Amino acid sequence: MLPSTTSRATVRSRRIQDELTRTFRPDDAVARALTAASMSLTVANGMFYAVSALLFTRSMGIDPITVGIGLTVAGAVGVLASLGAGFLADRVGALRLLIVCVLVQGLALASFAVADGVVAFVLIACLATGTRQAGGAARSALVARSFTGPTRIEMRARLHVVVNIGIGIGTCVAAGALLVDTDVAYRASVLVVGLLATSGAVPLVRLARRSVAVELVEPVLVVPVLVEPDGRARSEDHAALADGPPEGSGEAQPRGRSPFRDPAYLTMVGLTSVFGIHFGMQTVGLPLWIAGHTQAPTIMISVLLLVNTVLVALFQVRFSRRATSVVSAARTMTRACVVLALACGLYAAAALGNALLAVVLLLVAAIVHAAAELWGEAGSWTLSFDMADERTAGAYQGVSQTGQSIAMMAAPLLVTATAIAHGVAGWAALAVLFLLVAVGFVLGGRRWQQSTR
């Protein structure tokens, strides 16, 4: 029995090690560059999320209401930037655009260290948010152009894992500044944030240089996409493919369809954007709900975020493999919406019991909510890629990213106007909203499959 147990433990250990290697040190050049850049950016973002509120209010002396208004304005800029970046990526190249966005975002974040006053705050916030959202659209376009089939969705899943772990690390690092709790500590933190974010451009620049080197060594007019049996474009071809066909080849490229003339895609983006409200429910609604409407200790706010981070890191790649086509992705989104509605009911019930019951219900709700996120992310990635016209991948991913930006901007207001303002009735309204979105995915799934090119 002992040798068998040891053998199983060894196999399990190797499997975990292989999974970590494939996530954080992939063999593929594009995947490796995106992973390294994402880790730098998300650690920086985790630090920034932890100290930004105190930086704005205590160090910069801006009242909370003005901070909220300024961030809303910045969110609106982010919506426009997402849309424009998608179309720009098809013209200047997704990789080039992503490099610029990462550099400008890092410099903008670092400038908070020396900024004061409302005007400077709003301008920097708009620049940082706009470049972050534009970079997201460029990143999606780069993934769409560099990978094919199931590997494209797995790549997004692995990046999602990196994002969650990076934000968790950044939040822990920022704890030092929170403990010191001084103006100097907060300003020093955002300076580090800016430097970390800017360093995310280094692996992307290396990838761009490799792309130029490949084009110089093999000056072909059209680079063929060599695909492995599992649907993955070969690593050595990625550098040349990352920004599409070589410019100046003299060969006319077919014009792709505009996403604004694709009603099926726009409908899908609308539905997935409404589902995306759950992120605001998690980051804004739950802290207010736990602190103001339940008897659970406020430490549960951090506990629930930690539970979500761990579950996403462990299971996102596995869940992503279940959405392999438009039809299966639509079913996955339907499941995610129904499960999310159940989570709303559990969150509401947490206000009706004592502290122990509230803690138990909140933990169960967090697990259910994480399952909804895992299914929802996998389904939305597959739909956003597989329903898009590959010839205008940047424009399509820009529209998809714009929908997400709108959801992020609207979520705090919607959640506070429902669950926080009206309690159990508000949670019920949110649950009904998610169930209606589920119906939309049921009705749309088969039709979208027929419209896919």
C-alpha positions in Angstrom: 0.0 0.0 0.0 2.8 2.4 0.8 4.6 2.2 -2.6 1.3 2.7 -4.3 0.4 5.7 -2.2 3.9 7.2 -2.8 3.6 6.6 -6.5 0.2 8.4 -6.6 1.6 11.3 -4.6 4.6 11.5 -7.0 2.3 11.6 -10.0 0.1 14.2 -8.4 3.2 16.3 -7.5 4.5 16.1 -11.1 1.1 17.0 -12.5 0.9 20.1 -10.3 4.5 21.1 -11.2 3.7 20.7 -14.9 0.6 22.7 -14.5 2.4 25.5 -12.8 5.2 25.5 -15.4 2.7 25.6 -18.3 0.9 28.6 -16.6 3.9 30.7 -15.5 6.7 29.6 -17.8 5.1 28.4 -21.0 7.2 27.2 -24.0 5.4 29.4 -26.5 7.0 32.8 -27.1 3.8 34.9 -27.2 2.4 33.1 -24.2 5.6 33.6 -22.2 5.7 37.3 -23.0 2.0 37.9 -22.1 2.4 35.9 -18.9 5.4 37.9 -17.7 3.8 41.2 -18.6 0.5 40.2 -16.9 2.3 39.3 -13.7 4.1 42.6 -13.5 0.9 44.6 -14.3 -1.4 42.7 -11.9 1.0 42.8 -9.0 1.1 46.5 -9.6 -2.7 46.7 -9.8 -3.1 44.7 -6.6 -0.9 47.2 -4.8 -2.7 50.1 -6.3 -6.2 48.8 -5.4 -5.1 48.4 -1.8 -3.7 51.9 -1.3 -5.4 54.1 -3.9 -8.5 55.1 -1.8 -6.3 56.3 1.1 -3.8 57.9 -1.3 -6.6 59.9 -3.0 -8.4 61.0 0.2 -5.6 61.3 2.8 -2.5 62.1 0.8 -4.0 64.1 -2.0 -6.7 65.6 0.2 -9.7 64.9 -2.1 -13.1 64.2 -0.6 -14.6 60.7 -1.2 -17.5 62.0 -3.3 -15.2 63.8 -5.7 -13.0 60.7 -5.9 -16.1 58.7 -6.9 -17.0 61.2 -9.6 -13.5 61.4 -10.9 -13.2 57.6 -11.2 -16.6 57.5 -13.0 -15.3 60.0 -15.5 -12.1 57.8 -15.9 -14.3 54.8 -16.4 -16.1 56.5 -19.2 -12.8 57.3 -20.8 -11.9 53.7 -20.4 -15.0 52.7 -22.4 -14.1 54.9 -25.3 -10.5 53.8 -25.2 -11.5 50.1 -25.3 -13.5 50.7 -28.4 -10.9 52.8 -30.2 -8.1 50.4 -29.3 -9.7 47.5 -31.0 -9.9 49.2 -34.3 -6.4 50.7 -33.9 -5.0 47.2 -33.2 -6.1 46.1 -36.7 -4.1 49.0 -38.2 -0.9 49.5 -36.2 -0.7 45.9 -34.7 -1.9 44.6 -31.4 1.6 44.0 -30.0 2.8 47.5 -30.8 -0.3 49.0 -29.3 -0.1 46.9 -26.2 3.5 48.0 -25.6 2.6 51.7 -25.8 -0.4 51.2 -23.5 1.7 49.4 -20.8 4.3 52.1 -20.8 1.9 55.0 -20.6 -0.2 53.2 -17.9 2.9 52.7 -15.8 4.1 56.3 -16.1 0.6 57.5 -15.3 0.4 55.4 -12.2 3.8 56.6 -11.0 2.8 60.2 -11.5 0.3 59.8 -8.7 3.3 59.9 -6.3 3.9 63.6 -7.0 0.3 64.8 -7.9 -2.0 66.9 -5.9 -5.4 68.5 -6.5 -8.6 67.4 -8.2 -7.6 68.4 -11.7 -4.3 66.4 -11.6 -6.2 63.4 -10.0 -8.9 63.3 -12.7 -6.4 63.7 -15.6 -4.1 61.0 -14.4 -7.0 58.7 -13.5 -8.4 59.1 -17.1 -4.9 58.4 -18.6 -4.3 55.4 -16.4 -7.8 53.9 -16.9 -7.9 54.6 -20.6 -4.5 53.0 -21.3 -5.4 50.0 -19.0 -8.7 49.4 -20.9 -7.1 50.0 -24.3 -4.3 47.5 -23.3 -6.9 45.0 -22.5 -8.4 45.2 -26.0 -5.0 45.0 -27.5 -4.1 42.0 -25.4 -7.3 40.2 -26.5 -6.6 41.0 -30.1 -3.0 39.6 -29.8 -4.3 36.4 -28.3 -7.0 36.1 -31.0 -4.3 36.5 -33.7 -1.6 34.3 -32.1 -3.6 31.3 -31.1 -6.3 29.1 -32.6 -9.0 26.7 -31.4 -9.1 25.4 -27.8 -5.6 26.6 -27.1 -6.8 30.2 -27.5 -9.3 29.8 -24.7 -6.8 27.9 -22.5 -4.4 30.8 -23.0 -7.0 33.3 -21.7 -7.7 31.0 -18.8 -4.1 30.7 -17.8 -3.7 34.5 -18.0 -6.8 34.8 -15.8 -5.0 32.6 -13.2 -1.9 34.8 -13.4 -4.1 37.9 -13.0 -5.7 36.6 -9.8 -2.5 35.5 -8.3 -0.7 38.7 -9.2 -3.4 40.9 -7.6 -3.3 38.7 -4.5 0.5 39.2 -4.3 0.2 42.9 -4.8 -2.4 43.2 -2.1 -0.2 41.5 0.4 2.8 43.6 -0.6 0.8 46.8 -0.1 0.0 45.7 3.5 3.3 47.3 4.6 2.1 50.7 3.4 -1.2 50.3 5.1 0.5 49.4 8.4 2.8 52.4 8.2 -0.2 54.6 7.2 1.7 57.7 6.2 1.6 60.0 3.2 5.2 59.1 2.4 4.3 55.3 2.5 1.4 55.7 0.1 3.3 57.9 -2.4 6.3 55.5 -2.3 3.9 52.6 -2.9 2.4 54.2 -6.1 5.9 55.0 -7.3 6.7 51.3 -7.0 3.4 50.5 -8.7 4.3 52.6 -11.7 7.8 51.0 -12.0 6.3 47.5 -11.8 3.7 48.3 -14.4 6.2 49.8 -16.7 8.5 46.8 -16.4 5.6 44.8 -17.9 6.6 46.2 -21.3 10.0 44.5 -21.2 8.9 41.0 -22.3 6.6 42.6 -24.9 9.5 44.6 -26.4 11.6 41.4 -26.6 8.7 39.7 -28.4 8.5 42.6 -30.9 12.2 42.4 -31.5 12.0 38.7 -32.2 9.2 39.4 -34.6 11.4 41.9 -36.5 14.2 39.4 -36.6 12.0 36.6 -38.0 10.7 39.0 -40.8 14.3 39.9 -41.7 15.5 36.4 -41.8 12.5 35.0 -43.7 11.0 37.9 -45.8 8.0 36.0 -47.0 4.9 37.8 -48.4 2.4 35.8 -46.4 3.4 33.7 -43.4 1.4 30.4 -43.3 -0.1 29.4 -39.9 1.2 26.0 -39.0 -1.2 24.4 -36.6 -0.6 21.5 -34.3 -3.2 18.7 -33.9 -4.4 20.3 -30.7 -5.2 23.6 -32.5 -2.1 25.5 -31.3 -0.1 27.6 -33.7 3.5 26.5 -33.6 5.7 28.6 -31.3 8.3 29.5 -33.9 5.6 31.1 -36.1 4.1 33.2 -33.4 6.6 36.0 -33.6 5.8 36.6 -37.2 2.1 36.2 -36.7 1.6 38.4 -33.6 0.7 41.5 -35.5 -0.8 39.9 -38.6 0.4 39.8 -42.2 3.6 41.8 -43.0 2.9 45.4 -44.0 3.9 46.5 -47.5 3.6 43.1 -49.1 1.6 44.5 -51.9 -1.0 41.8 -51.6 -4.5 43.0 -51.0 -6.0 41.7 -47.8 -9.7 40.9 -47.7 -11.7 43.4 -45.6 -13.4 41.9 -42.6 -16.9 42.6 -41.3 -17.5 45.5 -38.9 -18.7 44.3 -35.4 -21.3 47.0 -35.5 -22.9 45.2 -38.5 -23.0 41.9 -36.7 -26.2 41.8 -34.6 -25.4 38.4 -33.2 -22.1 39.5 -31.8 -23.5 42.7 -30.4 -26.3 40.7 -28.6 -23.7 38.3 -27.2 -21.6 41.2 -25.9 -24.6 42.8 -24.3 -25.5 39.6 -22.5 -22.0 38.9 -21.3 -21.6 42.5 -20.2 -24.7 42.2 -17.9 -23.2 39.0 -16.5 -20.0 41.0 -15.9 -21.8 43.1 -13.3 -21.0 40.3 -10.8 -17.5 41.7 -10.5 -18.8 44.9 -9.1 -21.1 42.9 -6.9 -18.1 41.2 -5.5 -15.8 44.2 -5.1 -18.3 46.9 -4.1 -21.6 45.3 -3.1 -20.3 42.5 -0.8 -18.1 44.7 1.4 -21.0 47.1 1.9 -23.4 44.3 2.5 -21.3 42.4 5.0 -20.4 45.5 7.0 -23.8 47.1 7.0 -26.4 44.4 6.7 -25.1 41.2 8.3 -23.7 40.2 11.7 -20.6 38.6 10.1 -17.3 40.1 11.1 -15.8 42.5 8.5 -12.8 40.2 8.2 -15.1 38.1 6.0 -14.6 40.6 3.3 -11.0 39.6 2.9 -11.8 35.9 3.5 -14.3 35.9 0.6 -11.9 37.6 -1.8 -9.2 35.1 -0.8 -11.6 32.2 -1.4 -12.4 33.5 -4.9 -8.7 34.0 -5.7 -7.8 30.5 -4.7 -10.7 28.8 -6.5 -10.1 30.7 -9.7 -6.3 29.9 -9.6 -7.0 26.2 -9.1 -9.9 25.6 -11.5 -10.0 28.2 -14.2 -8.0 26.2 -16.8 -10.0 23.1 -16.1 -13.3 24.9 -16.5 -12.2 26.6 -19.7 -11.9 23.2 -21.4 -15.7 22.7 -21.2 -16.5 25.6 -23.6 -15.2 24.4 -26.9 -17.8 25.7 -29.3 -20.4 28.5 -29.6 -23.2 26.1 -28.6 -21.3 24.7 -25.6 -20.2 28.2 -24.6 -23.7 29.5 -24.6 -24.8 26.5 -22.4 -21.9 27.3 -20.1 -23.0 30.9 -19.8 -26.6 29.8 -19.1 -25.3 27.6 -16.3 -23.1 30.5 -15.0 -26.1 32.9 -14.9 -28.3 30.4 -13.0 -25.6 29.7 -10.5 -25.0 33.4 -10.0 -28.7 33.9 -9.3 -28.4 31.2 -6.6 -25.4 33.1 -5.1 -27.5 36.2 -4.9 -30.1 34.3 -2.8 -27.4 33.0 -0.5 -25.9 36.5 0.0 -29.4 37.8 0.8 -30.0 35.0 3.3 -26.8 35.9 5.2 -28.6 39.0 6.6 -31.4 37.0 8.2 -29.4 35.0 10.7 -26.9 35.3 13.5 -23.1 35.8 13.0 -22.3 32.1 12.7 -25.1 31.4 10.2 -24.1 34.5 8.3 -20.4 33.3 8.0 -21.5 29.9 6.8 -23.9 31.3 4.2 -21.3 33.8 3.0 -18.7 31.1 2.5 -21.2 28.9 0.6 -22.2 31.9 -1.5 -18.6 32.7 -2.2 -18.0 29.2 -3.5 -21.1 29.3 -5.6 -20.2 32.7 -6.9 -16.7 31.5 -7.8 -18.2 28.6 -9.8 -20.3 31.1 -11.7 -17.2 33.2 -12.5 -15.3 30.1 -13.7 -18.0 29.0 -16.1 -18.8 32.6 -17.1 -15.2 33.5 -18.0 -14.7 30.4 -20.0 -18.0 30.8 -21.9 -17.5 34.5 -22.6 -14.0 34.0 -24.0 -15.1 31.3 -26.4 -18.0 33.4 -27.6 -16.0 36.5 -28.0 -13.3 34.7 -30.1 -15.4 32.2 -32.1 -18.2 34.6 -33.1 -15.7 37.2 -34.3 -14.5 37.8 -37.9 -10.8 36.8 -37.8 -10.0 39.4 -40.4 -11.0 42.2 -38.0 -10.1 40.5 -34.8 -9.0 43.7 -33.2 -12.2 45.6 -33.8 -14.3 42.6 -32.5 -12.2 42.3 -29.3 -12.4 46.0 -28.9 -16.2 45.9 -28.9 -16.1 43.0 -26.4 -13.7 44.8 -24.1 -15.9 47.9 -24.4 -18.9 45.9 -23.1 -16.8 44.8 -20.1 -15.7 48.4 -19.5 -19.3 49.5 -19.4 -20.2 46.7 -17.0 -17.4 47.7 -14.7 -18.5 51.4 -14.8 -22.2 50.6 -14.2 -21.8 47.8 -11.7 -21.2 49.9 -8.5 -24.2 52.1 -9.1 -26.5 49.2 -10.0 -25.5 47.0 -7.1 -25.8 49.8 -4.5 -29.1 50.9 -6.0 -30.5 47.3 -5.7 -28.9 45.1 -3.0 -27.5 47.8 -0.7 -30.5 50.1 -1.0 -33.3 47.6 -0.8 -31.8 44.6 0.9 -33.3 41.2 0.2 -35.6 42.6 -2.4 -32.6 44.2 -4.2 -30.8 40.8 -4.2 -33.9 39.2 -5.6 -33.9 41.8 -8.4 -30.3 41.0 -9.3 -31.1 37.3 -9.3 -34.0 37.9 -11.7 -31.7 40.0 -13.9 -29.2 37.1 -14.2 -32.0 34.6 -14.9 -33.2 36.8 -17.8 -29.7 36.8 -19.2 -29.6 33.0 -18.9 -32.8 32.9 -21.0 -31.0 35.1 -23.6 -28.2 32.7 -23.8 -30.6 29.8 -24.2 -32.4 31.5 -27.1 -29.2 32.8 -28.7 -26.9 29.7 -28.6 -28.2 27.9 -31.7 -28.7 31.0 -33.8 -25.1 32.2 -33.0 -23.7 28.9 -34.2 -25.4 29.4 -37.6 -24.0 33.0 -37.9 -20.4 32.0 -37.0 -18.1 32.2 -40.0 
